[in-house]
């Protein structure tokens, strides 16, 4: 009886193929990210710079007073969100910082909003919300 020596090697090969070098993951906000092990780009794995805006000290009542459960009216929620976020649009859109995630963490902390509420309800085009060219002073959101 001839021993089939290649079966263990075939099993290992199949396992390696099943765990291919490309895989997909989903981040907490539902965005799918595709990463290749052979890729030279490591942007997703690099730490982001700290946000220069101190979101922990801002006044969130502009959002929490207008955007209320159970219906979360899109017109009121989005208008309040824009009023709050537009003064910081440059910093929030800077993907090298953690400004956007920090801001949303505090919005959800103070408002107890469902995940993705503002992303799903507040859209004005393919690039997201449109802020005025000259945003109001950022000092208007500082908590006293």
VOLUM-954162 format. One line per 8 residues: their letters; for each residue x, y, z of N, C-alpha, C. Coordinates in nm, 3 decimals, decimal comma. Example, Ala and Ser with C-alpha at 12.3 -4.5 7.8 and 13.67 -1.06 7.14 Angstrom:
as	1,319:-0,569:0,780:1,230:-0,450:0,780:1,320:-0,330:0,780 | 1,285:-0,225:0,708:1,367:-0,106:0,714:1,290:0,003:0,787
end
This chain:
xxxxxxxx	0,084:-0,117:0,000:0,000:0,000:0,000:0,089:0,124:0,000 | 0,071:0,203:-0,098:0,153:0,323:-0,112:0,096:0,437:-0,028 | 0,183:0,499:0,047:0,140:0,608:0,134:0,132:0,737:0,052 | 0,024:0,810:0,073:0,004:0,934:0,000:0,063:1,046:0,084 | 0,186:1,080:0,057:0,260:1,176:0,137:0,221:1,320:0,113 | 0,159:1,348:0,001:0,130:1,487:-0,031:-0,001:1,538:0,030 | -0,084:1,452:0,092:-0,211:1,497:0,148:-0,194:1,601:0,260 | -0,102:1,582:0,354:-0,085:1,688:0,455:-0,043:1,821:0,393
xxxxxxxx	0,041:1,815:0,290:0,084:1,937:0,224:-0,031:2,001:0,147 | -0,116:1,919:0,089:-0,233:1,971:0,018:-0,328:2,039:0,116 | -0,345:1,982:0,234:-0,432:2,042:0,336:-0,377:2,178:0,379 | -0,246:2,187:0,397:-0,184:2,314:0,435:-0,201:2,416:0,323 | -0,182:2,374:0,201:-0,199:2,463:0,087:-0,342:2,516:0,079 | -0,440:2,430:0,100:-0,579:2,474:0,098:-0,609:2,573:0,209 | -0,551:2,550:0,326:-0,570:2,645:0,436:-0,510:2,781:0,403 | -0,393:2,780:0,341:-0,329:2,906:0,303:-0,412:2,979:0,198
xxxxxxxx	-0,467:2,907:0,104:-0,550:2,969:0,001:-0,680:3,023:0,061 | -0,735:2,952:0,157:-0,860:2,996:0,219:-0,839:3,125:0,296 | -0,722:3,142:0,353:-0,690:3,268:0,423:-0,603:3,350:0,331 | -0,662:3,398:0,223:-0,588:3,470:0,119:-0,526:3,597:0,173 | -0,428:3,652:0,103:-0,360:3,771:0,150:-0,447:3,897:0,144 | -0,561:3,890:0,082:-0,651:4,004:0,080:-0,772:3,971:0,164 | -0,807:4,063:0,252:-0,923:4,041:0,336:-0,998:4,171:0,353 | -1,121:4,161:0,397:-1,202:4,280:0,418:-1,244:4,287:0,563
xxxxxxxx	-1,251:4,410:0,613:-1,300:4,431:0,747:-1,401:4,543:0,744 | -1,485:4,547:0,844:-1,583:4,654:0,855:-1,551:4,735:0,978 | -1,542:4,867:0,961:-1,519:4,952:1,077:-1,651:4,974:1,149 | -1,646:5,038:1,264:-1,764:5,054:1,347:-1,874:5,135:1,280 | -1,840:5,217:1,181:-1,944:5,295:1,116:-1,997:5,229:0,990 | -1,960:5,103:0,966:-2,015:5,028:0,855:-1,939:5,046:0,724 | -1,826:5,112:0,724:-1,748:5,132:0,603:-1,661:5,009:0,582 | -1,665:4,957:0,461:-1,584:4,838:0,431:-1,448:4,881:0,383
xxxxxxxx	-1,346:4,820:0,439:-1,209:4,850:0,405:-1,145:4,724:0,349 | -1,074:4,738:0,241:-1,006:4,624:0,183:-0,856:4,645:0,199 | -0,790:4,544:0,253:-0,648:4,555:0,280:-0,576:4,436:0,219 | -0,467:4,462:0,154:-0,386:4,356:0,095:-0,258:4,343:0,177 | -0,223:4,220:0,212:-0,103:4,198:0,292:0,022:4,237:0,216 | 0,017:4,231:0,084:0,133:4,267:0,004:0,140:4,416:-0,025 | 0,047:4,492:0,023:0,041:4,635:-0,006:0,152:4,710:0,066 | 0,205:4,812:-0,001:0,305:4,896:0,063:0,240:5,013:0,136
xxxxxxxx	0,114:5,038:0,110:0,043:5,147:0,176:-0,011:5,100:0,310 | 0,017:5,176:0,416:-0,026:5,136:0,549:-0,104:5,249:0,617 | -0,173:5,329:0,542:-0,245:5,443:0,597:-0,347:5,402:0,702 | -0,413:5,291:0,685:-0,515:5,249:0,779:-0,456:5,207:0,913 | -0,332:5,167:0,913:-0,270:5,117:1,034:-0,193:5,225:1,110 | -0,172:5,338:1,047:-0,093:5,443:1,111:-0,180:5,522:1,208 | -0,121:5,563:1,317:-0,192:5,643:1,417:-0,218:5,782:1,361 | -0,334:5,837:1,397:-0,369:5,971:1,352:-0,321:6,073:1,453
xxxxxxxx	-0,300:6,195:1,403:-0,259:6,304:1,491:-0,376:6,345:1,579 | -0,345:6,396:1,696:-0,449:6,445:1,787:-0,516:6,566:1,725 | -0,644:6,579:1,748:-0,722:6,688:1,694:-0,686:6,818:1,767 | -0,665:6,927:1,693:-0,634:7,054:1,758:-0,756:7,119:1,825 | -0,877:7,074:1,789:-1,000:7,126:1,849:-1,029:7,044:1,975 | -1,060:7,110:2,082:-1,092:7,040:2,207:-1,243:7,018:2,213 | -1,289:6,914:2,145:-1,432:6,886:2,135:-1,496:6,857:2,271 | -1,418:6,814:2,367:-1,475:6,783:2,498:-1,528:6,907:2,569
xxxxxxxx	-1,482:7,025:2,529:-1,525:7,148:2,595:-1,631:7,227:2,518 | -1,678:7,173:2,407:-1,776:7,245:2,326:-1,918:7,225:2,379 | -2,005:7,315:2,340:-2,145:7,313:2,381:-2,226:7,237:2,276 | -2,281:7,124:2,313:-2,354:7,038:2,219:-2,505:7,063:2,223 | -2,551:7,158:2,301:-2,696:7,181:2,311:-2,755:7,229:2,179 | -2,675:7,287:2,092:-2,726:7,326:1,961:-2,781:7,204:1,886 | -2,718:7,088:1,906:-2,765:6,964:1,843:-2,870:6,897:1,931 | -2,839:6,879:2,058:-2,928:6,802:2,146:-3,062:6,869:2,168
xxxxxxxx	-3,070:7,001:2,153:-3,199:7,069:2,171:-3,286:7,060:2,047 | -3,227:7,037:1,932:-3,302:7,032:1,807:-3,326:6,891:1,755 | -3,233:6,802:1,778:-3,239:6,667:1,723:-3,278:6,570:1,836 | -3,407:6,540:1,841:-3,459:6,461:1,953:-3,529:6,334:1,906 | -3,520:6,232:1,993:-3,589:6,105:1,969:-3,738:6,128:1,991 | -3,824:6,046:1,945:-3,795:5,922:1,872:-3,786:5,940:1,721 | -3,826:6,055:1,670:-3,832:6,071:1,524:-3,705:6,125:1,461 | -3,624:6,199:1,534:-3,503:6,261:1,481:-3,532:6,329:1,347
xxxxxxxx	-3,608:6,439:1,346:-3,644:6,504:1,219:-3,519:6,549:1,143 | -3,505:6,499:1,022:-3,384:6,524:0,943:-3,357:6,672:0,923 | -3,461:6,750:0,896:-3,437:6,892:0,870:-3,379:6,963:0,992 | -3,431:6,932:1,109:-3,381:6,996:1,232:-3,246:6,939:1,274 | -3,232:6,806:1,265:-3,105:6,743:1,304:-2,990:6,790:1,215 | -3,013:6,794:1,087:-2,907:6,831:0,993:-2,871:6,979:1,004 | -2,972:7,063:1,021:-2,945:7,207:1,038:-2,863:7,231:1,164 | -2,899:7,164:1,272:-2,825:7,179:1,398:-2,683:7,123:1,384
xxxxxxxx	-2,671:7,008:1,318:-2,540:6,948:1,299:-2,449:7,041:1,218 | -2,502:7,100:1,110:-2,423:7,192:1,029:-2,381:7,314:1,110 | -2,473:7,366:1,188:-2,442:7,484:1,269:-2,328:7,453:1,366 | -2,330:7,333:1,420:-2,225:7,293:1,514:-2,094:7,262:1,441 | -2,099:7,183:1,335:-1,978:7,127:1,274:-1,911:7,217:1,170 | -1,985:7,299:1,100:-1,925:7,378:0,991:-1,808:7,466:1,034 | -1,810:7,526:1,152:-1,692:7,605:1,190:-1,564:7,522:1,198 | -1,578:7,392:1,207:-1,462:7,303:1,220:-1,446:7,212:1,098
xxxxxxxx	-1,508:7,249:0,986:-1,508:7,162:0,867:-1,367:7,127:0,821 | -1,277:7,223:0,821:-1,140:7,196:0,775:-1,074:7,088:0,862 | -1,089:7,100:0,992:-1,027:7,003:1,083:-1,097:6,868:1,078 | -1,230:6,868:1,069:-1,306:6,743:1,064:-1,274:6,665:0,937 | -1,253:6,735:0,826:-1,224:6,669:0,699:-1,077:6,631:0,682 | -0,993:6,666:0,775:-0,852:6,630:0,769:-0,837:6,485:0,817 | -0,818:6,396:0,724:-0,813:6,252:0,756:-0,684:6,211:0,826 | -0,590:6,304:0,843:-0,468:6,269:0,917:-0,488:6,290:1,067
xxxxxxxx	-0,601:6,347:1,107:-0,629:6,370:1,249:-0,747:6,284:1,293 | -0,768:6,280:1,424:-0,882:6,206:1,478:-1,000:6,298:1,509 | -1,006:6,415:1,444:-1,111:6,514:1,473:-1,252:6,459:1,449 | -1,275:6,397:1,335:-1,410:6,349:1,304:-1,455:6,244:1,406 | -1,371:6,147:1,435:-1,412:6,042:1,529:-1,430:6,099:1,669 | -1,347:6,194:1,707:-1,361:6,256:1,839:-1,491:6,334:1,848 | -1,521:6,414:1,746:-1,644:6,492:1,746:-1,766:6,401:1,754 | -1,770:6,297:1,671:-1,886:6,208:1,673:-1,896:6,131:1,805
xxxxxxxx	-1,785:6,102:1,867:-1,790:6,036:1,998:-1,862:6,123:2,099 | -1,830:6,252:2,099:-1,896:6,343:2,194:-2,041:6,370:2,156 | -2,070:6,378:2,027:-2,210:6,397:1,985:-2,294:6,279:2,032 | -2,244:6,159:2,015:-2,317:6,040:2,057:-2,322:6,027:2,209 | -2,218:6,071:2,276:-2,217:6,068:2,422:-2,326:6,158:2,480 | -2,333:6,280:2,429:-2,428:6,376:2,484:-2,569:6,360:2,430 | -2,582:6,311:2,306:-2,714:6,301:2,245:-2,774:6,162:2,243 | -2,693:6,059:2,271:-2,739:5,920:2,267:-2,807:5,887:2,134
xxxxxxxx	-2,747:5,933:2,026:-2,805:5,913:1,894:-2,771:5,774:1,840 | -2,858:5,720:1,755:-2,826:5,590:1,693:-2,704:5,605:1,601 | -2,623:5,501:1,592:-2,505:5,507:1,504:-2,546:5,538:1,360 | -2,472:5,626:1,297:-2,496:5,659:1,157:-2,611:5,753:1,131 | -2,673:5,809:1,235:-2,789:5,897:1,215:-2,755:6,013:1,122 | -2,650:6,085:1,152:-2,617:6,204:1,072:-2,564:6,166:0,934 | -2,491:6,057:0,925:-2,439:6,012:0,796:-2,551:5,969:0,702 | -2,655:5,907:0,757:-2,763:5,859:0,671:-2,866:5,967:0,640
xxxxxxxx	-2,886:6,060:0,731:-2,990:6,161:0,713:-2,941:6,291:0,649 | -2,819:6,328:0,674:-2,769:6,459:0,633:-2,679:6,449:0,511 | -2,740:6,462:0,395:-2,663:6,457:0,271:-2,711:6,567:0,179 | -2,613:6,637:0,120:-2,646:6,743:0,026:-2,572:6,723:-0,106 | -2,518:6,610:-0,126:-2,443:6,584:-0,248:-2,344:6,473:-0,224 | -2,268:6,440:-0,328:-2,174:6,329:-0,316:-2,060:6,358:-0,219 | -2,032:6,485:-0,194:-1,924:6,521:-0,103:-1,972:6,550:0,038 | -2,096:6,520:0,069:-2,147:6,541:0,204:-2,217:6,674:0,219
xxxxxxxx	-2,210:6,731:0,337:-2,277:6,857:0,365:-2,200:6,975:0,309 | -2,275:7,076:0,271:-2,214:7,198:0,220:-2,216:7,302:0,331 | -2,100:7,346:0,369:-2,089:7,451:0,471:-2,073:7,585:0,401 | -2,115:7,692:0,468:-2,096:7,825:0,408:-1,948:7,852:0,385 | -1,919:7,938:0,286:-1,780:7,970:0,255:-1,707:8,032:0,373 | -1,773:8,121:0,442:-1,711:8,181:0,560:-1,790:8,136:0,682 | -1,745:8,026:0,746:-1,820:7,972:0,859:-1,826:8,071:0,975 | -1,931:8,061:1,057:-1,939:8,148:1,174:-1,823:8,120:1,268
xxxxxxxx	-1,798:8,210:1,355:-1,687:8,198:1,450:-1,697:8,070:1,530 | -1,585:8,001:1,546:-1,582:7,877:1,624:-1,609:7,904:1,772 | -1,594:8,030:1,815:-1,617:8,064:1,955:-1,762:8,048:1,997 | -1,855:8,040:1,900:-1,996:8,031:1,935:-2,031:7,898:1,999 | -1,948:7,796:1,983:-1,978:7,664:2,038:-1,905:7,634:2,168 | -1,827:7,726:2,217:-1,751:7,699:2,339:-1,844:7,705:2,459 | -1,839:7,600:2,540:-1,924:7,593:2,659:-1,874:7,691:2,764 | -1,966:7,753:2,833:-1,927:7,849:2,938:-1,915:7,780:3,071
end
